[in-house]
Amino acid sequence: MHKRFLDEVYAADGPRAVVELYDEWADTYESELAEASYATPDRIAAALAGTDTSLETRVLDIGCGTGLSGQALVSHGFTLVDGTDVSAAMLAEAEAKQIYGRLWQTDPAAPLPVNPGDYGAIVAAGVVSPGAAPASLLGDMAGLLDTGGRLAFSFNDHALADDDYLAALRALEDGGLRPIFEEYGDHLPARDLNATVYVFEKA
């Protein structure tokens, strides 16, 4: 019987612990999330497409993991998708899917090697959360958008109950982004865990 990483992921403390956990999890990540009926990647891709985002816009999938988010984006018609993740083992799984134009490993201690406006949309599915990426990632992603750029992401119940994450969410509007989509619904329904999906646009 394989290790159940969902039992410990939200308690991962610090960037090194997060990378080590996801490296170890890569082989069984998709099967474990399938058992929990992981819904967020498809919800985010549907929200991005449903807010009239051009299907030909360049999309950056931050925290792409094994490529579940990229698969959802492609299934909703997006054709130019790149991905990045902190875990080399997760990226190997994503690369095997052959759906990304470019993949690279993120250094959590360094800025993303992306210039503002390189991407018309940035996606983070199930990424900005305790046990994964810090709340500050929201502001970092917003800073990579030009006028009209879209930021699509989710906050699970753990993030929605954390003051640091809620403050980062409020700071998006203070920083010139406007919400164009918000919906609370399934995240890992087999574990009774929900998430809000957001799409913001840079004004």
N, C-alpha and C positions, 0 to 999 in steps of 0.2 A: 504494500500500500504506500503510495507516494505521500510526501509531506504536504500538508495543507497550508499554503502560504497566506491565504486570505485570513487565517486565524491570527496572523502576526503583522500583516503589512501596515496597518494603520498605527502601529507602535514603533515603526522604524525611526530611529533617532539620528539625524545627521546625514549629510550627503554620502559618506563612505558606507554607512549601514544600508542606505537605500540602494546604492549600486550593487553591493554584495548580495542583497536579497533578490534583486531582479535578475542578476546574473545566474543565481542558483535556480530561480523560478522558471527560466526561459523554456525549458523542455516541457513543462506541464502547465504553463500559463494559460494557454488557450483552452485546454480541456477542463481546467478548474473553473475558469470564467464561464465556459459553456454550461457547466453544471449549475452555475448560479444565475443563468439566463441573462448574461451581461448585455444591457440594452443601450448603453450610452453612446458608443460610436455611431450607430445608425441614427439615433435621435439627433446628434449634432450634425451629421452630414445632411439629414433631411431638413433641419432648421436652416442650415447655410444655403442649401439649394432653394428652399421655400421662401427665402427673403430676397429672391431675384439676384443672387450673386451669380455673375457670369460663370458658366461651366468651363470657360477657357482661362479663367484667372489662375495665376500661379498660387498654389496653396502650400504652406509649410505646416506639416504635422509634427508638432512639438511633443516629445514624450511618446513617439510613435509605437514603442514597444515592439511586438511581433508583427505589427502591420494590420491589426484589426480595424483601426481607424482609417488607414489608407484604403483598405478594402471597401469600407462603407462609403468613403468619398467617391471612389471609382464607380461603385454600384449606383450612386446617385448622379453620375454623369461627369464628374470632374476629371479632367484629362492631364493636368500638369501638377503632380503632387510630389513634393520632396519630404523627407522625414529625418528626424534626429532624435536621439535618445542617449541617456547616460550609460546604458548597459550594452556592452559589445555583444553579449550572448543574445539579447533581445534583437539587436540589429541584424545578426546573422539569420534569425528566423524571418525577419521582415524582408531581407534581401532575397531570400529564397522565393518569395511571392512574386517577384519581378513586376511590381506595380509602381515603384517609386522611380522618378527620374534620377534622384540623387539621395544618398543616405550618408550621414556622418554621425560620429559619436560626440556628444556634448560633454564639455568639461564643466561640471556644476560650479566650479570656482571662477570661471571666466565668462565674459560676455559672449552672447551668441555671435558667430561670425557672419552676421547678416546686416546689410545696410537698410536703412529706412526706405520703404517703397519697393524692395526687391520682390516682395510677395503682396498680392492683393488681398489675401486672406490667410490668417493664422488660426490653427486649430489646436486645442489641447483637450483631448477626451479622457476624462478620468485622471487627470494629471495634477491639477492644482488642488492639493489636499494634504492634510496631515498624513505622514507616512510616505509621501511622494515628493511633490515640489512645494517650495515655500510660497506663501502668499505674495511675496515680492515679485514672483515670476509674472503676475498679471501686468504690473507696471512695465516690466522689461519687454513683454510682448507688445503692449500698446505702443511703446516707443519705436517699434519697428514698422508701424503703419504710416502711410501717407494719407492724405485726405481721400475719403471714400473707401479706405481699406476696412476689412471686416475682421473681427476677433470673435471666434466661436469656441466656447469652453463650457465645462460643467463644474458645479460645486455639489459634491455629495453631502449627505446628512452630517458627516463629520465636519466638513468645511463650513456648512451653514450654521453650525453651532459654535464656531470658533471666531472670537472677536477680531483676531488679526486678519482672517480671510474676509470677513464682512467689511472691515475698514478698507482693505485693498479693492474690494468691489465698489465701494462708494467713491474711492479715489479715481476710478475710471472716468466717471462723469465729470469730476472736477478737472480732469486732464483733457477734456475735449472730446470724449467719446459719448455717443448716445445709444441707449438700448433700443434695439429694433425687434428683439424676440426674447421672451422669457417663458419657460414652461417647466413646472415641477412634475416629475413622473418617475418611471422605473429607472433604476441603475443596476442593482443586483437583486431582482425581485425574489429570487429563491432564498435570499438572506434578509428579506424585508428591509433593504437599503434603497433609498431613493436619491434622486439628484435633480437639481435645477439646471437646465440647459439655457445658456445665454448666447445671443449674438449682439455685439456692439459694432457700431460704425464710427470711424474717425471723422469728425466734422471738419 
